Amino acid sequence: MNYNQKLKEKFQYHPQIRRIARHRHLPKSIYCQIKEQRIMREARRRKELNRRKHSKPGSMPFVSERKKHIVAVVK
């Protein structure tokens, strides 16, 4: 690991090394979970938009994603 780190430091200005170092390296399982969560979130959003589109105007108010996750407001 130390050897690899020294190589990165030595060649840090080389364009290909700089390009690789800019990328975020994650374990494959985490990467796949993030991808799956993104797909699920998009599906929920699409379904909600379709429900809103096919229901009576004004019957389904628009709630932002941030406010959906708030459980209670403390006074």
Backbone as numpy.savetxt, mean C-alpha at the origin, in Angstrom:
# Nx Ny Nz CAx CAy CAz Cx Cy Cz
28.17 -10.56 5.26 27.34 -9.36 5.26 28.21 -8.12 5.26
29.30 -8.17 6.04 30.20 -7.02 6.07 30.83 -6.79 4.70
31.19 -7.89 4.04 31.81 -7.78 2.72 30.83 -7.14 1.73
29.59 -7.60 1.76 28.58 -7.01 0.87 28.36 -5.54 1.16
28.36 -5.19 2.44 28.16 -3.79 2.82 29.32 -2.93 2.31
30.56 -3.44 2.42 31.72 -2.70 1.94 31.66 -2.52 0.42
31.21 -3.56 -0.28 31.07 -3.44 -1.73 30.05 -2.37 -2.11
28.94 -2.33 -1.37 27.92 -1.31 -1.63 28.49 0.08 -1.40
29.28 0.23 -0.33 29.88 1.54 -0.06 30.90 1.92 -1.13
31.68 0.94 -1.57 32.73 1.22 -2.56 32.14 1.64 -3.90
31.09 0.96 -4.33 30.52 1.22 -5.65 29.20 1.98 -5.58
28.98 2.76 -4.53 27.68 3.40 -4.35 27.34 4.41 -5.44
28.33 4.91 -6.15 28.06 5.90 -7.19 27.90 5.29 -8.57
28.05 3.99 -8.66 27.84 3.31 -9.95 26.34 3.29 -10.23
25.91 3.64 -11.44 24.46 3.78 -11.71 23.64 2.53 -11.42
24.17 1.35 -11.76 23.38 0.13 -11.53 23.26 -0.19 -10.04
24.34 0.02 -9.29 24.30 -0.23 -7.85 23.36 0.76 -7.17
23.41 2.01 -7.61 22.52 3.03 -7.04 21.06 2.68 -7.31
20.76 2.19 -8.51 19.40 1.81 -8.88 18.89 0.67 -8.00
19.75 -0.33 -7.76 19.35 -1.47 -6.93 19.14 -1.02 -5.48
20.03 -0.15 -4.99 19.95 0.30 -3.60 18.71 1.14 -3.33
18.19 1.80 -4.36 16.99 2.64 -4.19 15.74 1.82 -3.96
15.73 0.57 -4.43 14.55 -0.26 -4.30 14.39 -0.74 -2.87
13.15 -0.98 -2.51 12.85 -1.48 -1.18 12.86 -2.99 -1.22
13.65 -3.62 -0.39 13.75 -5.07 -0.39 12.94 -5.62 0.77
11.93 -6.40 0.45 11.05 -7.00 1.47 11.03 -8.51 1.27
10.76 -9.26 2.33 10.57 -10.69 2.17 9.37 -10.96 1.26
9.46 -12.05 0.52 8.43 -12.35 -0.48 7.05 -12.50 0.16
6.98 -13.11 1.34 5.68 -13.33 1.99 5.02 -11.99 2.32
5.80 -11.04 2.82 5.25 -9.72 3.15 4.80 -9.01 1.88
5.62 -9.09 0.84 5.29 -8.45 -0.44 3.97 -9.00 -0.98
3.79 -10.32 -0.91 2.57 -10.94 -1.42 1.36 -10.56 -0.57
1.54 -10.45 0.74 0.44 -10.04 1.61 0.00 -8.61 1.31
0.96 -7.73 1.07 0.63 -6.34 0.73 -0.15 -6.30 -0.57
0.29 -7.10 -1.54 -0.39 -7.15 -2.84 -1.83 -7.65 -2.67
-2.02 -8.70 -1.85 -3.35 -9.26 -1.62 -4.25 -8.24 -0.92
-3.72 -7.54 0.08 -4.49 -6.52 0.79 -4.93 -5.41 -0.16
-4.04 -5.02 -1.07 -4.37 -3.97 -2.05 -5.52 -4.42 -2.94
-5.48 -5.68 -3.38 -6.54 -6.22 -4.24 -7.87 -6.22 -3.48
-7.83 -6.64 -2.20 -9.06 -6.69 -1.40 -9.63 -5.29 -1.17
-8.75 -4.33 -0.91 -9.21 -2.95 -0.67 -9.85 -2.37 -1.93
-9.23 -2.65 -3.09 -9.81 -2.17 -4.35 -11.16 -2.81 -4.63
-11.31 -4.08 -4.30 -12.58 -4.78 -4.52 -13.68 -4.18 -3.64
-13.33 -3.90 -2.36 -14.31 -3.27 -1.47 -14.73 -1.90 -2.00
-13.76 -1.15 -2.47 -14.04 0.20 -2.99 -14.93 0.12 -4.23
-14.61 -0.82 -5.13 -15.38 -0.98 -6.36 -16.82 -1.39 -6.04
-16.99 -2.30 -5.07 -18.32 -2.76 -4.69 -19.14 -1.61 -4.10
-18.48 -0.81 -3.26 -19.19 0.33 -2.67 -19.61 1.34 -3.74
-18.73 1.58 -4.69 -19.08 2.51 -5.78 -20.26 1.98 -6.60
-20.26 0.66 -6.85 -21.37 0.07 -7.61 -22.68 0.16 -6.82
-22.60 -0.09 -5.50 -23.81 0.03 -4.68 -24.33 1.46 -4.71
-23.42 2.42 -4.61 -23.80 3.83 -4.62 -24.41 4.20 -5.98
-23.85 3.65 -7.04 -24.30 3.96 -8.39 -25.73 3.44 -8.64
-26.06 2.27 -8.05 -27.35 1.65 -8.33 -28.37 1.83 -7.21
-28.11 2.72 -6.26 -29.10 2.98 -5.22 -29.67 4.38 -5.42
-30.67 4.69 -4.62 -31.33 5.99 -4.73 -30.35 7.10 -4.37
-30.33 8.19 -5.12 -29.39 9.28 -4.84 -29.55 9.81 -3.41
-28.42 9.89 -2.71 -28.44 10.41 -1.34 -28.68 9.37 -0.27
-29.05 8.13 -0.67 -29.33 7.11 0.35 -28.06 6.52 0.95
-26.96 6.56 0.19 -25.68 6.05 0.70 -24.69 7.20 0.77
-24.50 7.79 1.94 -23.57 8.92 2.03 -22.13 8.46 1.84
-21.31 9.34 1.32 -19.91 9.03 1.10 -19.15 9.23 2.41
-18.42 8.18 2.84 -17.60 8.25 4.06 -16.16 8.00 3.65
-15.25 8.89 4.05 -13.85 8.74 3.67 -13.23 7.53 4.36
-12.16 7.00 3.76 -11.48 5.82 4.31 -10.96 6.07 5.71
-10.48 7.27 5.97 -9.94 7.58 7.30 -11.01 7.50 8.36
-12.21 7.99 8.07 -13.29 8.01 9.05 -13.93 6.64 9.25
-13.77 5.74 8.28 -14.33 4.41 8.42 -13.67 3.64 9.56
-12.40 3.90 9.79 -11.65 3.13 10.78 -11.70 3.73 12.18
-12.38 4.85 12.35 -12.51 5.46 13.68 -13.65 4.75 14.41
-13.36 4.20 15.57 -14.35 3.45 16.33 -15.23 4.40 17.14
-14.60 5.33 17.88 -15.37 6.25 18.71 -14.60 7.55 18.86
-15.33 8.62 19.10 -14.73 9.92 19.32 -14.75 10.22 20.81
-13.59 10.51 21.37 -13.49 10.79 22.80 -13.66 12.30 23.02
-14.54 12.65 23.96 -14.80 14.06 24.22 -13.95 14.59 25.33
